[in-house]
Amino acid sequence: MKWIFCPIDDSRVRKENFDCGVTELNDYLKKYARQNHIRGMATTFVAIPQDGDGRVSGYYSSSMGEIKRELLPEQYRRRLPRYPVPAMRIGKLAVDRAMQGRGLGEKLLVDALNKAVRLSADVGVFAVTVDALNERAKEFYVRYGFLPLESSELSLFIPITRIVEAFE
């Protein structure tokens, strides 16, 4: 299946029937994502089938943030300044039940990571962070090279240098 990744405020987007199985993620898309997008709080990108009716099959939101140096594993703390380092944050990532298990989550993640790499050419970005919703979500991110932060088992990061290497 071919996908169009577009901002949530695109006129083609139909989000009312989205159901990923997690109320919090469904509600975010339906009630808050567009408002946060317009206000500049978090950008949300949706995946709609190229030959479909605009119904959202998956989405992710991103914003800027920082990582406190002391939360990074020791090997990453070396040679870093003693203040927080800049990061792009993936706040939400979800796939509609009808599309789960078909690789759309990976495509959404790759799209987000591509945006992080492009952003890092113009703005300082040390890493991409995510707070996984649960162990299953954590396993998804770990498969793509994310590492745990010292603050929580579900708080993860991946250095931008690692992303760049993977895309080369």
C-alpha angles and dihedrals in degrees: 000000000000120000138206113212109201140155116275092245091064109123092233094062119112112182105159096099098044114131122169094166095255114097094205092056093043092050093048092056095044101039112021114018098080093044092049090046093054092045092050094242095120132349116229124203122191133201116225125176111261091229097035139097097264096269110154113245096176143347146188134197127210139187139162123271143144140247120224107235093231091059093062120092112264095255090060095045093065114101093009124121118258093249132075117292123226121258141173110233126213100209100179136006122176141160126207113251091245090061101038115123094024100097099261092121089058092049091051091049093048090050090052092047091049088054090051092053092049090047091050089062089066106023133036110266118168097175149342117251135197136176105218114221094223143341093284091055090045090055089053092056094041089057087063096050103270115150130206121259117223093246099069140356089238097048109094140176140186121201114241089232089061091051092050091050091050092052094050 
